[in-house]
Amino acid sequence: MPVFSYLAYPVKGAKKKLLNDLSALDHCEVMPAKNKEVLILVTDTPNEKKEEELQNKLKELKSLQSLGMTFGHGDV
């Protein structure tokens, strides 16, 4: 069960849109940082196939500028 945490950077002026976009995805929990234009994203997928599907959906988000991984763990 892959678990990852990221700092999610929105495109300029799209923090609220990105929050909504990420919240709509399965296997994602997202919260805004209190004093920065960044979101904290935690993903928890049941298997590698679902993780790959989620990564593809994240790549398609127009409101997302970039993701910085802060932690990753996958069952081996």
Backbone hydrogen bonds, N-H to C=O, Kabsch-Sander energy under -0.5 kcal/mol:
donor,donor_aa,acceptor,acceptor_aa,energy
3,V,73,H,-3.2
4,F,43,T,-2.1
5,S,71,F,-2.5
6,Y,41,L,-3.0
7,L,68,G,-2.2
8,A,6,Y,-0.6
8,A,39,L,-3.2
9,Y,7,L,-0.6
9,Y,66,S,-3.0
11,V,63,S,-2.1
14,A,11,V,-2.3
18,L,14,A,-2.9
19,L,15,K,-2.4
20,N,16,K,-2.1
21,D,17,K,-2.8
22,L,18,L,-2.9
23,S,19,L,-2.1
24,A,20,N,-1.3
25,L,22,L,-1.2
28,C,25,L,-0.9
29,E,42,V,-2.5
31,M,40,I,-2.1
33,A,38,V,-2.3
38,V,36,K,-1.6
39,L,8,A,-2.4
40,I,31,M,-3.4
41,L,6,Y,-2.2
41,L,39,L,-0.6
42,V,29,E,-2.9
43,T,4,F,-2.9
44,D,27,H,-1.9
45,T,2,P,-2.0
51,E,47,N,-1.9
52,E,48,E,-2.5
53,E,49,K,-2.1
54,L,50,K,-2.4
55,Q,51,E,-2.6
56,N,52,E,-2.0
57,K,53,E,-1.9
58,L,54,L,-2.5
59,K,55,Q,-2.0
60,E,56,N,-0.9
60,E,57,K,-0.5
61,L,57,K,-0.5
61,L,58,L,-1.2
64,L,61,L,-0.7
65,Q,9,Y,-2.9
65,Q,63,S,-0.6
66,S,9,Y,-1.6
68,G,7,L,-2.5
69,M,67,L,-0.5
70,T,5,S,-3.3
71,F,5,S,-1.5
73,H,3,V,-2.2
